[in-house]
Amino acid sequence: MRSGDRLAVHALVALYRYAWKNNPRRRELYGRRCRVLVRGKLGTVLVEFENGERVTTSGRALRRIREESHG
């Protein structure tokens, strides 16, 4: 795969923000942007945040970031 191809695939990845803050750890993650790497059983997801940190959490803790339309 050429690097240009990888960038095109990466552009299709949906971005999410972490939306739960009901305990101290989740308060640290709240509002941070991430992408889903893997979806597991029972709604579990592995997400990667912009700083490279990976966390396993519930898919319900995420809210999709919608892209703004420009005209």
BELCORRA-V818564 format. One record per backbone hydrogen bond with DSSP energy under -1.0 kcal/mol. NH is the residue of the N-H (numbers start at 1). CO is the residue of the C=O. E is the energy in kcal/mol with one decimal. If there is no record, write none. Layout:
NH_CO_E ; NH_CO_E
This chain:
6_2_-1.9 ; 7_3_-1.9 ; 8_4_-1.6 ; 9_5_-2.1 ; 10_6_-2.6 ; 11_7_-1.8 ; 12_9_-1.2 ; 13_10_-1.4 ; 16_34_-2.8 ; 17_63_-2.5 ; 18_32_-2.1 ; 19_61_-3.6 ; 27_23_-2.1 ; 28_24_-1.3 ; 29_25_-1.2 ; 30_26_-1.6 ; 31_18_-3.5 ; 32_29_-2.1 ; 34_16_-2.6 ; 35_48_-1.8 ; 37_46_-3.3 ; 38_46_-1.3 ; 40_44_-3.8 ; 44_41_-1.6 ; 45_57_-2.9 ; 46_38_-2.7 ; 47_55_-2.8 ; 48_35_-2.4 ; 49_53_-3.0 ; 50_33_-1.2 ; 52_49_-2.3 ; 55_47_-2.1 ; 57_45_-2.6 ; 59_43_-3.0 ; 61_58_-1.5 ; 62_59_-1.3 ; 63_17_-2.2 ; 65_15_-2.9
